[in-house]
Structure formats: C-alpha cells, structure tokens
Amino acid sequence: MNKRKLAAIILAAGHGTRMKSSTPKVLHAVGGRSMLAHVMAAAEALEPLRLAVVIGAQAPVVGEAAKAIRADAAVAVQNPPRGTGDAVKQAAPALDGFSGVVLILYADTPLVTPETLRALAAEVEKGAAVAVLGFRPADPGAYGRLKTNAAGGLEAIVEAKDASPAELAIRFVNSGVMAVDAAFLSRALPQLKDDNAKKEFYLTDIVAIARGEGLSCAVAEAAEDEVAGVNSREELSKAERIFQNRRRKAAMEGGATLIDPGTVYFSWDTAIA
C-alpha cells in the first residue's frame, strides 16, 4: 500500500481500572511487548504517513512510549474522556491536509494483524466512506450488530439495547476498529452529538452520517481471537495464550519440532534460525 495514502489513529486513553495496576493498561505486555507496541507494529506494517496516539491526561507515560517507538507520532490528550468520537476529534489536527484512508485502532486490542488491516483499508480505497471490522463471536451479547444489505454493504450499526429481536439474531458484530476516508471523517466529526445518557460522542455514529449522505459503507471480517480486547488480568492472560499459540503454530509450520508445544514460550522478537 502506498504510504502516502494511509494514516492511523490509535485510541489509548482508557483508564484500565479493572487491571488494578499502577501501570497504564495499554503498557501491559503480551509476549514481552506492550499492547500499545503490538498495535503500533500492526499499523506500521502498512507504512502510514501519519500516526497519532490518543492518551488520557493521567498517563503521559503512554505518549512517551509511543514516541519511543515512532519519534514523529503525534500524541493527543483526551481530557475528560467523552467517548470514542471525542477521542478521534482530539487526534484530528494531526491529520490536517491529509488525504487518504484513516485507520482507527484500539491499543487494548493487541492481536489484530496487518493482513486484516490491509483488507479493511482496501474497502475504503474501493470507494466506501467507512469500513467497519466485524467478527462473529460465540455469544454476540451486548455487541453492536452490523446490519448489512443484500450486496454485503453496511447499512447500520445497531446497538444491542436498541435492537429488535430480528436484529439481535444477527451474529456479525462490531469490533470497533474502522477505516474511514479522511475527507469524510473531517466533516463527520463535527456532526457527532452527545445526546445520549452518558453525554458521550460515539464514533459509530459516523456510519449513520455516511448513509444519510448517500455514501456507501463496508465491512471486513476478522476472527474473534484477533479482535479480543483486554480490560482485565484474565483477558490479558487470554491474549497471551492466543499470542503463544499463534507463535507455536507458526514455528511448527516453519519446520521447528515442538515436542510439547504447551511448554514452549515465545517472546515477540524470538527468531528461529
């Protein structure tokens, strides 16, 4: 992908109180590497011309970590936290003058792969104003449903609390990860409203804005494991298991013999000669 056509925004402002740790959530490690670093690496594989990280006011160390990985990363502060739409608004100045695809990622979703991000970005390159990464969990639960049309285009994101019984039966749900046309994003962000119980700005509302303008929206699909979010120590351990199993499988497919794979542990930078 031409790096002149891609930018990335990584949302990393969550407090992570369920981790019960003085270390910011996104700096906890999977495979010996912070979750933030995993997500930045996945984005960097697509050679983004610009990259912005949105942090909370309470965790400047997250911005420092981002700068240590990519010196020209823009760091924006969201204070107070007012939803995902507001977080992206804080990063918008870093995109001034940019034309192309904007990836919007989450620093607590460390297992997303470059291949999936390429497929997502390709939907915008093909003409969609917004492309949403979806997945099919065993239990769709409270996830927003992705309502698609006969051609496979995205018509709406329907939150579970607002869904009809027929819509609740939809098993294809929103991961939160998006690719958005930069020009559309710049005019959609000011249209977001906080007229909800939490008085927050939701990024998902840009799908309705796009459809209201008659613009097409699209979806790409990821495996559930790839978009697993980490909000607790238990979920961190699950992410570690997924990471290790990926690396074990890759090692064996590459010709390494692991007599008892479950006893072999990899670091993110382990190389097999």
Secondary structure, 3 states (H helix, E strand, C coil): CCHHHEEEEEEECCCCHHHCCCCCHHHCEECCEEHHHHHHHHHHCCCCCEEEEEEECCCHHHHHHHHHHCCCCEEEEECCCCCHHHHHHHHHHHHCCCCCEEEEEECCCCCCCHHHHHHHHHHHHCCCCEEEEEECCCCCCCCCEEEECCCCCEEEEECHHHCCHHHHCCCCEEEEEEEEEHHHHHHHHHHCCCCCCCCCCCCCHHHHHHHHCCCCEEEEECCHHHHCCCCCHHHHHHHHHHHHHHHHHHHHHCCCCCCCHHHCCCCCCCCCC
